[in-house]
């Protein structure tokens, strides 16, 4: 069982130890005598996460101990008492946590020093009181943990879903459902008392293939989404075991998605229009139709993340978090809105994300994380009753915001007139002329790539003098459904054109030296790197691709190394990428492995040996194909890594290699 670590006494000591450990990881001299060390960007954060207790009296933090492991600590706000480490291990890291109530927390673990947590899954679930006592395991997890007489019999296919705010000690977990060949087909919710270990099912005769659940503040399941053979449905439950279908549509084009239910029974959904507008609206539970008048609308963006409920009982909606060109919270409660104004006045020019603990009450408090494109973030607590601010600490004390680059979002037009968002990170200081550039292509591809916040990858590249261009090519999410759907079946074609259009725009604007450009990216971004140097050999001087898809046909194939579920392989991906039979010629033309002889520029390729999303076969095949054509790439495989680098030394090693590679090829 995870226990208190008596060797760790004060938060300041942890932060100092974290910085010392980070500096020890510097693997090679940086470019230039005064360059910021790579470890500043790629070491673990000194404060990974902070959460305020429901009463506002305590904070829980995940911070690194002297052995480099992330531990969970609790500190009393405004007190001189040393923090108490309530969960720690020499073998695992505390990865995520939540307050159940003011006396108890739950947390999950991962081994961030061995392999990516996304590869091995099964983080388990543990609980401990805020003073470090009464620790127990709730879900066994796939990691081998110290056995305990208090361990329950919930297996590794369970995962924490949400914590209730109904005055109980209960949380909701889900048990993942798999078919005979271990394909994910749905999940069953269970209500679990973390103090007794007693649980009961909340499925109530729910339809098969249920996977997206919505609960009311009392923990009753009210809505669920199902997906089966490319069709999505939303069901509503008034009570008992009766579930009524209220929406049915193709799973890739659902007109709205269920979001939340408040204490008054109002049902909320995120509504998508056919253009670039998304909105939050109430949904009629009888008809499944959203209100015509939305509560909040974000033209040009579809960045709704979550409703914010009060922390005491979770019944009242205080606001909604949205992301347009930057993240913000639209507060409905006037008192909370005033508190946001207080935070914004104290910390100008930053995003000040508030977590409210009874902030409308006389004894309330708010936790504020203040961050920007140049600042990884600082945590503070404010008590409205006394107007006192308490600084908790910085997420990355070694980062000097004044030395960081700026990030801006531009809207340009692709060659066919499509609106194309492009993020540009500009190094600080004056330049004698256009700078060399790195086009950093995000993965996914069906995600939003850019966010107005500090990014270690882009900031590291900018610190070495490169302008970083990050296009939100068609297929990216976050900018309206039309933008995302425009990328269907466009791998290697118009999606690739968008990336090159962003480079040419930046060149025409004088932002970059168009003759010194390298393309880089991971996962799909790695694929776009490979196809970029194939499609546009005169545009890029070099390419850096890691955990890169080298043949999209492998994503559609039922190979044993892949974690791609059958539903995606057979129904979603054929629409989004291409049908392996009907579109065989198109997919062959979009395969870098098939066209490796067209790669003429220097390439740096890196893969994780344990990757189950893009198995190592992708890397071995593209390397062999390039070698056969006479262009041997620089190639590295990181043992024990998955779909990305989780070990600090591997992150620093990789980016130090990138630094040297760019310096050599973008002279």
N, C-alpha and C positions, 0 to 999 in steps of 0.2 A: 504494500500500500504506500501511497505517497504521503510523506510526513514533513513536519517542520525541519528546516535546516538551521541549526543554531549558529552556524558559522557566518550566516548572512544577517547583519544587524541593522544597517541603515541604508535608506534609499540612495543617499549620496555615494556610499561606498560601492553600490552596485553600478552606478553610472560611471564612476571612475574606473572600475574594473572593466566595464564594457568597452570604454575608450582605449584602455591599455591593451585589451585583447584584440581589438580591431586593428590597432597600429602594428601588432605583431604579425598580421596576416599579409602585409605588403609583400608581394611576390617578386617585383622587379622595379627598377627605377622608372619613374614616370617621365613623360616627354617634357623636357625642360626642367631646370633645377628648381623652379618655384611652382611646379605643377602640383595640384592637390592630389594626395595619394589615392590610389584606387580604393583602398580600404575605407576611405571616408564615404564612398558611395555604396559599397557593396557589403560592408559588414552588417551584422544584425542591428536592428534599432535598439537604442538604450531603453526606450519604453515602447513596447510593442502595442499595447492597448490599455485603456483606462475605462472603467465603468463605475458610475456612482450608484450607491445603494438606494433603494426606494425612499428611504427617509432623508437621504442627503448627508448622513452623518459619517459614512465611510466610503472609501475608494478602494477598489480592487485593481491591481496592476499586474501585467506580465512584463517582467524585466529579466535580463540575463544575470545569472549568478557567476561566481568566479570561475566555474568550470565551463562556462559558455552556454549552459542549459537555461532555457526560459523557465522561470519559476513564477508562482502566483503569490502575491503579497497583498495584505490588507493594511490600510493606514487610516487613522481617524483624522478627519478633516480639521485643520486648525490646531492640532495637538502636537506637542513636542515629543510624544511617545514614539519610539522607533517602530517602523513597520513590522508586521508579523508575517513571516513566510508561512503560508498555510498549505502549500502543496509544492513539492520539489522532488526531483529524482536525478540520480547520476546517469540514468539510461534514457530518459525521455524528456521531451519539452512540453510544457503546458501550452497548447496551441490556441484554444478558444475557451471562453468562460462567460457566464452570466450570473447575475444575482437571482435567486429564487425568491427570497425575501430579505429582510435586513439582517437575518441571522445565518443565512446559508447560501452557498454558491454551488453551481455545477460547472464542470470543466471537461474538456476533451484533451487528449494527448496525441503527440506525433513525435517521431524521431527525425528531427530536422538535420541531423548530422550524418545520416546514413542514406536515406532515399526519400524522394518526394512523397509526402503524405498522400498525394492523389494517386499514387501507384499501388500502395498496399492497402489503402482504405482501412475501415474498422478502427477508428480512433478510440473507441470505448467511451464510457461516460462515468464520471466520478463526482462525488459530492463531499463537501467539507463545511464545517461551521466557520463563521468569520473569525473565530479565535484559534482556528487550526485543529479543533477537536472533532471527534465523531466522523472521521473520514471513512468512506466506503466506496466500493466499486458498484456501479449500477448496471453497466453493460460491459461485458467481458472484453470485447475488442479483439482484433487479430494480433495486436502486439502482445508479447508475453509480459504480463505484469505480475508483481508479487501477489501471491495468493493470500486470501484473507477469509476468515470465517464469516465476514459480513458480505462476501461477494454474492451477488444475485445470479439468477440463471437466464438473464436476457443475453442472447447470443450476439455475435459480431455483425449480423445483418441488420441490427438496430442502429438508429442515429437520432440525436436530439433534434427536435423540430422547433419547439417554442417553449417559453416559460410563461406560466399563467400569472395573472395579477388579480386573483380572486380571494386573496387572504389565506390560501392553502399552501401546502408544501409541495404542490404538484407541478409536474412538467408534462409536456406531450412529446413522446418519441414516436418514430415510425419504424416499422419493420419492412425492409425492402423485400419484394416478391420477385422470384426468378423462375424461369421455366426449366425444363429438363437439361438445357444446354447452357444454363447460367446467364441467360439474357434477362435483363431487367424488364419487368412487365407491370410494375405498380408498387404500391406501398399501403400498409395497414397502420392506422394511428392507434396509440395506446396512451392512456392516462396513467402516469407513474407517480406515486408518492415517494419522494426521495428520502424520507425519514424512516419509512417502514419497508419500502421495497414492494409494496402491494401495487398491482396494476390491473387495469381492465381495458378491454378493447373498446375503441370508439368507432369501429367500422359500421355498426348498425345496419348490416345488410347492404353496404355500399356496392355500386356497380363494379364490374371487373375493370382492370387496367386503371384504377384510380391512382393519381400521382401528384396532384396539386390541391392541397386541402386548405380550406378557410374555416376558422373557428370564431365563435363569438367570445366576448370577454370572460364568460363562465366556462370556457373550454368545451363547448358543445360544437361538434362539426355541423356546419350549415351549408357549405358549398364544396364541390369537388370537381376537378376537371379530369377527364379520361382521354386517352389517346390510343387508338387501335387502327391499324391498317390505313394510316394517313388521315383518319377522321377524328376530330376533336369534339367532345361534348362537355357541357357544364350541367351539373345536377344540383338541385336545391333540396334541402331537408328542413321541413317545419318541425318535425319531431318524430318519435318512434323510429321505424325502419323503412319509412317511405321516402324514396328519393325521386323527385320529379325532374325530367329533362327540360331545361329552359333554353338551351342553345346547342345547335349542331352545325358544324361547318368543317371544311378542310382544315387540318391541324396547322398548316402553314399560313392560313389567312383567316384566323378567328377574328370577328369584328370587335370583340372585346375580351378582356381577360379578367377573371375574378380577383379582387384585391383584398377586401376586408369586410367585417361586419362590426358595427359599433354596439354600445350598450342599449341603444334604442331600437335595435333591429334593422337599421339602415344597411343596405348592401351596396358596396362600392365596387366599381370596375374601371379598368383603364381601357378607354375606347380609342380605336384607331380609325382614322378616315382613309380614303383612298389616295390622299395626297400626302402632305407633310405635317399634318396636324394630329396631335394626340391630346387626349383630355381625360380628366378624372370626373366621373359622374356617378350618381346613384343609379342603381339598376332595379327595375321592377321585378320582384321575386316571382310574380305570377306569370308574367309574359316574357321575361328575359330581355326586355328592351331597356336600354339606357335612357335617362332623361335627356331631352333635347337641349336643355340649358346646363352645360358642364359646370362643375365647381371650380376647376382650374384647367386652363388650356395652355399648351406650349407649342405654338406654330413653329415649324421648322425643326422641332425636336420631339422625341418621345421618351424623355428621361425621367419618368415617374419611378421612384424607388420604393417608397413606403409611406403609409400614414403614420403619424405620431400620436400615440394615445397617452393619456395621463398615466403616471407611474404607480398610482395608488391602487386603483381598481381596474384600470385599463378600459373603462367604459366610454370615456369622453375623448373625441377626436380634437387634438390641439392644433394640428397642422398637417402638411404633407411635404415630404422632401422631394425636390425636383432637381434636374440637371439640364441646363441649356448650354450656354457657352461656359458656365461655371455652375457649381452646386449651390443651392440655396434652400431655404425652408419657407414655405408660404404658411404663415401662422394664422389660424382662424380665431384663436383666443386673444382678445385685446391685451390682457395682462402679460401674456407670454411674448406677444409682439413687442411690447415696451421693453421687456428684458433683452430681446434681441437688439433693440436700438442701443441699450446700455453697453452690450458687448461690442457692438460695431463701433461705438464711439471710443471705447477703451483701446480697441485693436483695429485701427483703420488699415485699409489696403490689404486685408486678409479675409478669407472666408472663416467665419466664426460659427462652427457647428455646435449647437447647444443640445445637451441631454438634460432633461428637466426632471428633478426629484421634488415633487410637491412645491413647484416653484410659484404656484398661485397662493400658497399658504404662508402664514407669518414665519414659520420655521423652515421654509423651503430653501432649495439650493439649486444651482445649475453648474454643470460641468461644461466647459467650453474648450474645444480644440480649435486653435487659430492656425491656419496654414495658408500657403499661397504657392504660386509656381516656383518661387525661390526658397521657400521655407517649409521643411518637412512637417513642422507643427510643434506647437507648445500647448500644454494642458494647464488650465486654470479652473478654479472654483470660485463662484460668486454667491454671496448670501444677500438677498435683497433686503432683509430686515436690518442688517447692519451696514450694508453697502461695502462690505469688505471683500477684497480679492485675495486669494491664496494661490500662488504659483506652484504647480506640481512639478513641472520639469519639461524638458525638450525631448522630442522623439529621437532626434539625432544631434546631440550637443556639438559634435565635431563639424557640422555643416554651418558655414558662415553664409547667411542669406545674401549678404552684400557681394559675395564672390560668385554667386550663382547666375545663371543665364535667365533671360525672360522668355515667356511663352505666350504666343498670340494665336488666335483662331482667325483665319481668313476664309472668305467665301469666294470661290472662283467658278468658272464655267469649264466643264470638260469639252472636248472637241465636238460632241454631239449636242451641247447645250445643257447637259445635266448639271444641276447645282452640285459643286464639289467642295466640301469643307476641307481645309488644309491647316494643320497645326505647324507653326514654325518656332523653333527654339533658337534664339540668337545669342551667341556668346557675348559676354560683357566686354566693354572697352571698344575704342575706335579701331577700325580696320583700314589699312592703306588701300584696299581694293576689295572686290568680291572675294568671299572666303570659299574654301573647299566645303563640300557638303556630304552628308550621309542621309540618304533617303531611308528612313526607318519604317518598314511596313508592318502593321500590326497583324497578329494572328487571328484565329477565329475560323473563317473570316467574318462570321455573323455575330460580331460584337462591336462595341464602340471602342476605338483605339485610344483616342486622346481625351484627357481630362485636365482641367486647369488646376494642377497640383504638381508638387515636386516629383520628378521621375529620375531614378538613379541612372538609367540607361542614357536618356537624352542629356541629362546634366553632365555625365561623365564625358560624353562625346563633345559637348559644348566646351567643357573645360580644357579640351585638347585643341580648341580652335575651330571646330566644325559647326556649321549651321546644320540643324537637324530638321528635315522636312518629313512630316508624318501625314500623309493623305488619308482621308476617310473615303476610300474608294467605294464605288457602288457595291452593295452587299453588306456594308457596315450597318450596324444598328445604331439607334440613338438619334437619327435624323429623319425619321418618318418612314412609314412602311414602303412607300414608293421607292425610296432610295435603296432600301434593303432588297426588295424584290427585283430591282433593276440588275442585280448581280447574279440572279439565277442562271445557271448554265453558261456562265461567262468566265470560268477559270481560264486564264491564259489569253483572254481576248480583251473585251472592253474593261474588265477589272484591271488588267495590266496596262491598258491605255491610260486609265485614270492616273496611275502612279507616274507614268512618263509625262502626262500633261502637267502634273504638279511640279515636276522638275523643270520643265520648259517655262512655266509661269514664273517660278522663282528666279530662273536665269534672266528672263526678259525684264523682271523688276529690278535686277541688279542686286538681289539678295545673296546670290551665290555665284561662284565661278563654274559655269556650265561645263567646263572642260576637266574639272576635278570633282567628280561625283562618284560615290560608291553606294550601292544598294545593299540593304541588310534587313534581316528579319528572322523571326522564329515561327515554327509551325506553318500555318498558311503563309505568314510573312516570309518564311524561308522558301516556300514554294514560289512566291512572287519574286524573290531574289533570283532563283534559278531561271524562271521564265523571263524575268526582266532582262538578264544578260543575253538570253537567247533571242527575244523579240527585238530588243533595242541594243545591239552590240556596240553602237557608236555613242550611246548615251552614258554608259557606265564604265569606269576604269577598273572596277573590281566588284566582288560580291562577298558578303558574309552571311551564311545561312546556318542556323542551328535548329535542331529537332525538326528539320524541314521535310515536308511532304515532297517526295521526289516522283511519285506516280499516283495521281488521284484515284486510279483504278483499284489500288490496294485498300483505300478507304471503303470501297463498296464490296470487297471480298470478305467472306467469312473465315479469315485466318485466325489461328488459335492465339497468336500473340496480341491481337487487337481487343480493346475494351469497347469497341463500337457496338451498340445494341442492335439487334435485328430490326426493330422498328425503324431506326434511322437508316440502316443499310438498304432496306427494301422499299421504304416509302418516302422518307424525307430527302435523303441524299440524292436519289435518282432525279428528283425534281430540282434540287438546288445545285447539283454538280452535273449530272447526266446519267442516263440509263446505260448500264454496262453493255447491253445488247443493242438497243436501238441507236445509241450514240457512240458506238465503238470507235468509229473513225475520228469523231470529235475528241474523244477522250485520249486517243492515241496521239493526236496532234497537240494536246494540252499536257502531255507527259514529258517532263524534263529528262527522264531516263531515255526515252525514245529519241530525244534531240540533243543528247549530251555532246555530240560532235560539233554542235553550233556554239558551244561555250568556249570563248577564246580568251577571256580575261582571267586574271588570277582569282582564285576562290579559296575561302576559308570555310570549312564545314565542320560542325560539331554535333554529336549525338549523345543521348543518354542510353547506357546499356540496358536499363530496366524500363524503358519507355513502352507503355502499352497503348498510348494514343497514336504515336507515330513510331512503330517498332523499328529497331535498328536495321532491319532489312532495307528500309528506305535509304539509309546512309550508305550501306555496303553496296547497293546496286548503283547509286549515282557515282560513287567513287570508282567502281569498276568500269563503268561506262566512260567516265572522263579519262581514266587511265588508258583505256583502249584507244581513245581518240587522241592521245598524246598530250593531254593537259591534266597532269596530276595535281589534285587539289591539296592544300594543307588540311589534314584530317585528324580529328581527335575524338575519341570516345571516352566519356567519363563513366567509370565503373560506379555502380551503386546509385546512379542518378536516373531520373525519369524524364518527364516532359518539361524540362527546365532544370536550372541549377539551384539546389537547396543548400548545399554545403558552401559555407563562406569561402573556403579556400578555392573551390571550383569556380565560384563567381569571379573572384579576383584573378584567378589564373586565366579564365576565358577572356575577360575584358582587357587584361594585359596583353594577351595575344592579339586581340582586335586592335588595340592601340598601335602595336608594332606593325601589324599588317597594313593599317591605314597610312601610317607614316611612310611606309615603303612605297605604297602604290598611289598616293595622292600628293606626291611632291610637287 
